[in-house]
Amino acid sequence: MLSPNISKRFPKTKIVCTLGPATESEAMIESLVREGMSIARLNMSHSDLETHKRTFDLVRRVSRRFGMPVGIMVDVPGPKYRTGPDRAGVLEIKEGDSLTLTSRDIIGDDTIISVRPPGIHRDAIAGGSILLDDGLLKLTVEKIEGEDVRCKIVAGGRVTERRGVVTPGRSPSQPSLDENAKGCLAFAAEQGADFVALSMVNTAKDVQNARGILQRLNSDPLIISKIESVEALNNIDKIIDASDSIMKSLIAKCNAAGKPVITATQMLESMVRSQMPTRAEVTDVANAIYDGTDAIMLSGETSVGAHPIDAVHAMVQTAAETEHVLPYEDILLAKSQQTEDQRTDDAISFAAARTAHQLDAALIVAFTESGSTAGRVSKYRPKSSILALTPYERIRNRLTLNWGTIPVMVPQLTSGEDFFEIGEEQARKIPGVRSGDCIVLVAGLPMGVQGSTNLLRAMNIDS
């Protein structure tokens, strides 16, 4: 039987934490790891390269010291407009007031705000809407005069520098990868990032261009596409195919394609200031997990919030409680329709999930050199956690994104007997796994041949 200790210590849903001024110290990173952070996100839209490098190194240091894999995601800014500086530092704009957004290089006040890079006057539509700060504030465009966009405030609030500015239904007329974005990709390659998140992906070509840049720099992180426009939705199937993972919604499509999906944006927004989440926020997190998300992401809650550790704790607690009541049998039945015809590795992965469910196995133990075996098993959302054994640190770190997966480094295995022995040895180390428990093992023979998942075995841990 799967012990509650496993679910509590290793929630199946992965927690992505954005690091920032509130959490860039070694002590805070340690606390986040202890609390359940799976992946650390560096938002390149904020701070400077020196700070990000220092944070990157601290995450790696803490991960090594704790013996816990923590993936690192470099979030590359896309062609997104952001608010410029203002004299007050923080502006309070009120419903019904007028506000001008401008492409001119000025210092703003409560009547006019600059938008960087220049171009908002080309993309705004008279009579249309403009959203600020991920939609927290809403403006209606009254008219466009040269580089100025005259607006009426529909939903007000606080505005600070570098808040996102979006024209719904219309993608920015800027190149998808400008010089700043290319510099961020170079940073990700140089530091050895596990994941690269691309903002404002609109076409598969955007993903392919970024991958080409990374490959020329001898780097191959998993690419996560952020879906933030109508154009992207219109091209979503090709974008999913070109990407390794997707951020935002589209959970069912990504589940069917076997691509991890991250649900993000203000999931526990109230905890930027409050020590407890609202009931509605907890419900939203639970619903995302129930719908099949692989990971849930904290942004301002951990980067600048007053209670970052509490926010992670709330996420982990919500995930564990939700996972406990998921209808695993129904999920498995529904996913049985998603097995790819005539694919041995896909059939074996599904059989591993089904066998573990039938035997109430404590763990599914998967040996994987590329991450694909564990990823395929994860696709079927088994009730049993997946202990993924790999000889490569790079693959171990990548697997921090896959739902239900506990990645562990082991020596290179050369035979099935090696796998059975090491698999049982590593399973014993997982909290809550006891002598006599059933484990299901899945791998590919011969060892060392990628993409050849063809071995399935159930066994009991010897006393």
Buried (B, 14 or more C-beta within 10 A) or exposed (E): EBBEEBBBBBBBBBBBBBBBEBBBEBEBBBBBBBBBBBBBBBBBBBBEBEBBBEBBEBBBEBBEEEEBBBBBBBBBBBBBBBBBBBEEEEBEBEEEEEBBBBBBEEEBEBEBBBBBBBBBBBBBBEEBBBBBBBBBBBBEBEEBEEBBBBBBBBEBBEBEBBBBBBBEEBBBEBEBBBEBBBEBBBBBBEBBBBBBBBBBBBBBBBBEBBBEBBEEEEBBBBBBBBBBBEBBBEBBEEBBEBBBBBBBBBBEBBBBBBBBBBBBBBBBBBBBEBEBBEEEBBEBBBEBBBEBBBBBBBBBBBBBBEBBBBBBBBBBBBBBBBBEEBEBEEBBEBBEEBBEEEBEBBBBBBBBBBBBBEBEBBBBBBBBBBBBBBBBBBBBBBBBBBBBBBBBBEBBBBBBBBBBBBBBBBEEBEEBEBBBEBBBEBBBEBEBBEEEBBBBBBBBBEBEEEEBBBBBBBBBBEE
